[in-house]
Amino acid sequence: MTWDQILFYIVFASQILLLSIVLPRRILARMQHVRETYPPADYPKLYPDPAEKYAVSRFVFQLAYLAVAGLGFVIMLLMIFVVDHGTFAADGFISEAWPAGYGMVQFLPFMLLEVSEFRQFRLMRQLNTRTTRKAELRPRRLVDFVSPGLLAAAATFFVGCVVFDLYAHDWVISWGHDTVQRTLTMAGTNLLLVAAGAWNLHGRKLNPHQTHADRSRQTRIVLRSLCYISMALSVFLVTQAADDIYRLAHLNAVLISLYFQVIGMLSIGFTVKCFETTDVDFDVYKAEVAGA
């Protein structure tokens, strides 16, 4: 086994532990804390579904991330004891398809949790009996939630990535060239990030009980996270461009694994860390007092 294979297995094990053990357990602990601190009896608006459904949802989420973690270790063992002795090239090359494909599977439990959250907000709106609605009179401007410096940094990373890629390939611009393909990939991904940011900034409020302060805090965290993800993508694509110069193909699997871990930390980890439950106004989920 070569040194780059050993490095890959260490990094891949880290990917399994971070995205399928550490981050899901932090989310599960957060859910349990909310459940115990703000029970359905005292905060009925927080639980539009019967209490049993939330217990089932937590169990399914836990089962899902444990199953994905187990799958990761099975894949790694197969790579070590089967593929490593079968189809690997003599130089120890490991395809980046392994960590990339598994990384997409790792995000499935989080996506299911997100879908469940959207469904809960829809039920909240259906059960909301308030006839009066409160609206923010102040327009929600981007610079009120993200500093101009962070926006400039994200744009600089984007331009710097394109310039470096062009420089590394002698400023060759042709439709089938890797530089153009990477630039289009980066531009398309950033457009999706911009769309997600615009929806968070100007879209309808999904949670009908959420206070303006909590929504503003959440929007600020999401927009910052999207900027960091954009910069991480630029850095990753720079490494891909550098591969064409320094022949780093044997490290591609390591780099893509690290990239998935960084994305997980900048999206899920960053949100969980910054949006603490102690900062949320849970009084809005209490039962309304008659005549109030």
RALINTA-V96061 format. One record per helix or strand. SS is the DSSP state (alpha for helix, beta for strand). FROM is the first residue (numbers start at 1). TO is the last residue. Records with the same first field share a line. If there is no record, write none. Layout:
BEGIN
SS: FROM-TO + FROM-TO
END
This chain:
BEGIN
alpha: 3-37 + 44-46 + 51-83 + 97-106 + 108-127 + 142-144 + 148-168 + 178-202 + 212-246 + 249-274 + 277-279 + 282-285
END
